[in-house]
Amino acid sequence: MKTNFSLLFYLKKSKNYQNGPVAIYMRITVDGKRSEITTGRSCEPEKWIVATGRINGKKEDARSLNAYLTDLQMKVYEAHRQLTLGDKLITAEAIRDRFQGKEEKQTTLIGVFTEHNRKMEVLVGTEYTKGTAQRYRTSLKHTEDFLQWKYSVSDVELKKVNHEFITEYDFYLRSVRKCNNNSAVKYMKNFGKIIRICVSNEWMSFNPFLNYKNKVKPVERVCLNEEEIEKIARKPMVSERLEQVRDIFLFCCFTGLSYIDVKQLRETDIVLGIDGEYWFRSKDRRPMFPPVYHYCQGRPH
């Protein structure tokens, strides 16, 4: 990606400056964003030429200082060239760090995904459910497998994640993983959250999902009729565990409660209503659905 890069030497006076030599700074600018570095040199303001960013004079000290600044300039341009040849993300900070010999901190896709999941695990029970955390673990595993399948790598730099990457990942989920449309869309939605985190933190300069279009297709859910429910209720089970699973399923069918609601159900949540019927009471203390106690009679509670 083409960037606008410039370098400027300038004098930076302190707040309490009155007279004497002023520090010479170097400003690196990439696409309007700056990073400043001190050169470790100074000069008298009246000797400084703003237009050239050099000191005026032909004496040895002036020539030595100008040569030093020119050497710094060449090193900065070399740092920019190395980043360009390495197909790295060009920023003012990246050029500054390369110029100063600092080791680059690589922000990678799997690294960000793993850290996101780690934080999510910590918040399970307060902000997230175990099911949500499990879905993101599965999504991370699919992403790792996709990188091996497509690129034969275990991780990738964020700048490599573009529109082609997104469409290939979608294809992988549908073809190799055999996900149906809605499952593929949900995994892509999870992946999209990771990308939004990267964009928000400016680790990526654009969102590769901008031109990606996909949506969940309506699914027609087939309801069990009374005869089918009765067959399930009378079906002999080979173990007590399966009988309990069957009973919980039927309990959900009759009451309309989801599995998680039944799992979290406590005896104190069942109250006797003014109509003489037993009712479920929600967390905000409001009555919900009356349990079908006729089903419960004669069966394990």
C-alpha positions in Angstrom: 0.0 0.0 0.0 1.4 3.4 -1.0 2.1 5.8 1.8 3.1 9.5 2.1 6.4 9.7 3.9 8.5 12.7 4.8 11.4 13.7 7.1 12.0 17.1 8.7 14.8 18.5 11.0 13.7 21.3 13.2 14.6 23.2 16.4 12.5 22.5 19.4 12.6 25.2 22.1 11.8 24.3 25.7 8.9 26.1 27.5 11.3 28.2 29.6 13.7 29.0 26.7 15.3 32.4 26.8 18.5 32.2 24.8 21.3 29.9 23.8 21.5 26.7 21.7 18.3 24.8 20.9 17.8 21.1 20.6 17.6 19.7 17.0 14.8 17.2 16.5 13.9 14.9 13.7 10.2 14.4 12.7 9.1 11.4 10.7 5.6 11.8 9.1 3.6 9.0 7.4 0.1 9.7 6.1 -0.2 12.7 8.4 0.9 10.9 11.6 4.1 12.0 13.2 6.9 10.5 15.4 9.6 12.7 16.8 13.2 11.8 17.8 15.9 14.0 19.3 19.1 14.0 17.3 21.2 14.7 20.3 22.6 17.9 18.8 21.8 21.6 19.2 22.5 24.9 17.6 21.9 28.6 17.8 18.5 29.6 16.4 20.0 32.4 14.3 22.3 29.9 12.5 19.4 27.5 11.6 18.1 27.4 8.0 14.4 26.3 8.2 14.0 25.6 4.5 16.9 23.1 4.4 16.9 21.8 7.9 20.6 22.5 8.3 22.9 24.9 10.0 24.3 27.9 8.1 28.1 28.2 7.9 31.2 26.8 6.3 33.3 26.3 9.4 34.3 22.8 10.5 31.7 22.6 13.3 28.9 23.6 10.9 30.0 21.1 8.2 30.4 18.4 10.9 26.9 19.0 12.2 25.3 19.0 8.7 27.1 15.8 7.8 25.8 14.2 11.0 22.2 15.3 10.1 22.6 14.0 6.6 23.8 10.6 8.0 20.7 10.4 10.2 18.6 11.2 7.2 20.1 8.4 5.1 19.6 5.9 8.0 15.9 6.9 8.3 15.4 6.5 4.5 17.1 3.1 4.7 14.8 2.0 7.5 11.8 3.1 5.3 13.3 1.1 2.4 13.8 -2.0 4.5 10.2 -1.9 5.7 9.0 -1.5 2.1 11.0 -4.4 0.8 9.9 -6.6 3.7 6.2 -5.7 2.8 5.8 -4.4 6.4 3.2 -2.0 7.5 4.6 1.5 7.1 4.0 3.9 10.0 6.0 6.7 11.6 6.5 4.5 14.7 7.6 1.5 12.6 10.3 3.7 10.8 11.4 5.2 14.1 11.7 1.8 15.7 13.6 0.3 12.7 15.9 3.4 12.7 16.6 3.0 16.5 17.2 -0.7 16.1 14.3 -1.7 18.3 12.8 -5.2 17.7 9.4 -5.0 16.1 6.5 -6.3 18.0 4.5 -8.3 15.5 0.8 -8.3 16.0 -0.6 -11.5 14.5 -4.0 -12.9 13.8 -3.8 -15.9 16.0 -2.1 -13.9 18.7 -5.0 -11.4 18.9 -7.6 -14.2 18.7 -5.9 -16.2 21.5 -5.7 -13.1 23.7 -9.4 -12.3 23.0 -10.4 -15.9 24.1 -8.2 -15.7 27.2 -10.0 -12.6 28.4 -13.4 -14.1 27.5 -12.6 -17.2 29.6 -11.9 -14.9 32.6 -15.3 -13.2 32.2 -17.3 -16.5 31.9 -20.1 -16.3 34.4 -20.2 -12.5 34.5 -20.3 -11.2 31.0 -20.2 -14.4 28.9 -21.6 -17.9 29.1 -19.7 -21.1 28.8 -21.4 -21.7 25.5 -20.2 -18.4 24.0 -16.6 -19.2 25.2 -16.8 -22.6 23.6 -18.0 -21.2 20.3 -15.0 -18.9 20.2 -12.6 -21.7 21.0 -14.1 -23.7 18.1 -13.9 -20.6 15.9 -10.2 -20.2 16.8 -9.5 -23.9 16.0 -11.2 -23.4 12.6 -9.1 -20.4 11.9 -5.8 -22.2 12.8 -6.8 -25.2 10.6 -7.7 -22.8 7.7 -4.2 -21.2 7.9 -2.6 -24.7 7.7 -4.9 -25.8 4.9 -4.5 -22.6 2.7 -1.1 -21.2 3.6 0.7 -24.0 5.5 1.4 -21.6 8.4 0.4 -21.5 12.0 -0.1 -17.8 12.2 -0.2 -14.7 9.9 0.5 -11.0 10.1 -2.7 -8.9 10.2 -1.8 -7.1 7.0 -2.2 -10.4 5.1 -5.9 -10.6 6.1 -7.6 -9.0 3.1 -10.8 -9.6 1.2 -9.4 -12.7 -0.5 -8.5 -14.1 2.9 -12.1 -13.6 4.0 -13.7 -15.2 1.0 -11.3 -18.2 1.1 -12.0 -18.7 4.8 -15.7 -18.7 4.0 -15.2 -21.2 1.3 -13.1 -23.4 3.6 -15.8 -23.5 6.2 -18.4 -24.5 3.7 -16.4 -27.0 1.7 -13.7 -28.6 3.9 -15.5 -28.2 7.3 -18.9 -29.0 5.7 -20.6 -26.2 7.6 -24.1 -25.3 6.5 -24.9 -21.7 5.6 -26.0 -20.6 9.0 -23.0 -22.2 10.8 -20.6 -20.7 8.4 -22.1 -17.2 8.8 -21.9 -17.6 12.6 -18.2 -18.6 12.5 -17.5 -15.7 10.1 -19.3 -13.4 12.6 -17.0 -14.5 15.4 -14.0 -14.0 13.2 -15.4 -10.5 12.2 -15.3 -9.5 15.9 -11.6 -10.2 16.1 -11.0 -8.1 12.9 -13.0 -5.2 14.4 -10.7 -5.4 17.5 -7.7 -5.1 15.2 -9.2 -2.2 13.3 -10.2 -0.3 16.5 -6.6 -0.7 17.8 -5.2 0.5 14.5 -3.3 -2.8 14.0 -5.1 -2.9 10.6 -5.6 0.0 8.3 -8.9 -1.2 6.9 -11.7 -3.7 7.5 -11.5 -6.6 5.0 -15.2 -7.4 5.7 -16.4 -4.2 4.1 -17.3 -6.0 0.8 -18.2 -9.3 2.3 -21.9 -10.1 2.1 -23.6 -13.1 3.8 -26.7 -13.6 5.9 -28.4 -16.3 8.0 -31.1 -18.1 6.1 -34.5 -18.7 7.9 -34.8 -22.3 9.1 -38.2 -24.0 9.3 -38.3 -25.8 12.6 -40.5 -28.9 12.6 -42.6 -29.3 15.8 -43.3 -32.7 17.4 -46.9 -33.6 17.5 -48.7 -35.2 20.5 -48.3 -38.7 19.1 -44.5 -38.3 18.6 -44.1 -36.9 22.1 -46.0 -39.8 23.5 -43.7 -42.3 21.7 -40.7 -40.6 23.1 -42.2 -40.6 26.6 -42.9 -44.4 26.4 -39.6 -45.3 24.8 -37.7 -47.7 27.0 -34.2 -46.4 27.8 -31.1 -48.6 28.4 -29.8 -46.5 31.3 -31.0 -44.2 34.0 -28.9 -41.4 32.5 -30.7 -41.6 29.2 -34.0 -41.6 31.0 -33.0 -38.4 32.7 -32.0 -36.9 29.4 -35.3 -37.9 27.9 -37.3 -36.5 30.8 -35.5 -33.1 30.6 -36.2 -32.9 26.9 -39.9 -33.6 27.4 -40.0 -31.2 30.3 -38.7 -28.5 27.9 -41.3 -29.5 25.3 -44.2 -29.1 27.7 -43.0 -25.9 29.5 -41.4 -24.0 26.6 -38.2 -23.5 28.7 -34.9 -23.8 27.0 -32.3 -26.3 28.2 -30.2 -23.6 29.9 -33.3 -22.4 31.8 -34.0 -25.9 33.0 -30.4 -26.3 34.0 -30.5 -23.2 36.1 -34.0 -24.0 37.5 -34.1 -24.3 41.3 -36.9 -25.5 43.6 -37.4 -22.0 44.9 -38.3 -20.9 41.3 -41.5 -22.9 41.4 -44.2 -21.1 43.3 -47.9 -21.7 43.9 -50.0 -19.1 42.2 -53.3 -17.5 43.3 -55.1 -19.7 40.8 -53.9 -22.8 42.7 -51.5 -23.7 39.8 -47.7 -24.0 40.1 -45.7 -21.4 38.2 -42.1 -20.8 37.3 -40.8 -17.5 38.6 -38.2 -15.6 36.6 -35.1 -13.9 38.0 -36.9 -10.5 38.2 -39.6 -12.3 40.3 -42.3 -12.2 37.7 -44.3 -15.4 37.0 -43.5 -17.2 33.8 -45.0 -20.4 32.5 -47.0 -22.9 34.6 -45.2 -26.3 34.6 -47.3 -29.1 33.2 -47.3 -31.0 36.5 -49.6 -33.7 34.9 -46.5 -34.8 33.0 -44.3 -34.7 36.2 -46.7 -36.9 38.1 -45.5 -40.5 38.3 -42.1 -39.6 36.7 -38.7 -38.7 38.2 -38.6 -35.1 39.4 
